[in-house]
């Protein structure tokens, strides 16, 4: 079994690491930048 480590210091700049946006009219939407992971993608 391999263990994959996640760098928690690189949170998504758009959703602040939440993985989603809270919508004004209610509900939430998955962050398009990190696709809900809350982490910045490696460019």
HELIX and SHEET records of a PDB file:
SHEET    1   A 2 UNK A  20  UNK A  22  0                                        
SHEET    2   A 2 UNK A  28  UNK A  30 -1                                        
END                                                                             
